[in-house]
Amino acid sequence: MDLFTFLQAIAIFLILEGLFPFLSPSKWREYITSIASKDDKFIRNMGLLSVLLGVIFLCILLYIDYSYNSDFLMD
């Protein structure tokens, strides 16, 4: 992965992260308030779930890329 691809991923992340508060700020505020009232264990578990789903998704994408690109290991 080159720097340009990494920066594209950051840009997409920022777009997705900003959509919900842009489209519905009041609902976003309610959601954030409800998360803030949860205990640390719940928040930690949700963070872990998010990380695991991201890693699984990334592994699937890399596997698909590897299966279509025989020079994957040479990049």
C-alpha distance (Angstrom), angle and dihedral (degrees) to the residues before:
residue distance angle dihedral
M1 . . .
D2 3.76 . .
L3 3.79 129.5 .
F4 3.81 92.9 -99.8
T5 3.81 92.5 56.4
F6 3.80 90.5 47.6
L7 3.80 91.3 51.5
Q8 3.81 90.0 48.7
A9 3.80 89.2 53.9
I10 3.82 90.6 50.7
A11 3.82 90.1 49.5
I12 3.81 92.1 51.2
F13 3.80 90.0 47.6
L14 3.81 91.2 52.9
I15 3.80 91.7 48.1
L16 3.79 92.4 50.9
E17 3.80 92.4 42.9
G18 3.80 91.4 53.5
L19 3.80 99.2 44.4
F20 3.80 98.9 80.1
P21 3.83 97.4 48.6
F22 3.82 89.8 43.4
L23 3.81 95.6 50.2
S24 3.80 98.4 39.3
P25 3.80 114.6 10.2
S26 3.81 95.1 170.8
K27 3.81 93.7 52.3
W28 3.81 89.8 44.7
R29 3.83 90.0 52.6
E30 3.82 90.5 50.2
Y31 3.81 90.5 49.2
I32 3.81 93.0 49.2
T33 3.81 90.9 46.8
S34 3.80 91.3 51.1
I35 3.81 91.3 49.5
A36 3.81 90.9 48.6
S37 3.80 89.7 56.7
K38 3.83 92.6 55.6
D39 3.79 120.7 97.3
D40 3.80 122.1 -102.6
K41 3.81 93.9 -105.1
F42 3.81 92.1 58.6
I43 3.80 92.9 47.8
R44 3.82 91.4 46.6
N45 3.81 91.4 49.9
M46 3.80 91.6 49.7
G47 3.80 89.9 49.4
L48 3.80 90.7 49.9
L49 3.80 90.9 48.3
S50 3.80 90.3 51.0
V51 3.81 92.1 49.7
L52 3.81 92.6 47.5
L53 3.80 92.7 48.6
G54 3.80 89.7 49.1
V55 3.81 92.4 50.0
I56 3.81 91.9 47.5
F57 3.80 91.4 48.5
L58 3.80 91.3 48.0
C59 3.82 91.5 49.1
I60 3.81 90.3 51.1
L61 3.80 91.0 50.2
L62 3.81 91.9 47.8
Y63 3.80 90.6 48.5
I64 3.81 91.0 51.1
D65 3.80 90.5 47.4
Y66 3.80 90.8 47.7
S67 3.79 92.4 50.4
Y68 3.82 91.5 52.0
N69 3.79 97.6 38.2
S70 3.79 116.0 55.0
D71 3.81 91.1 -172.7
F72 3.83 92.1 60.0
L73 3.78 94.0 118.8
M74 3.79 92.4 48.0
D75 3.85 94.8 61.2
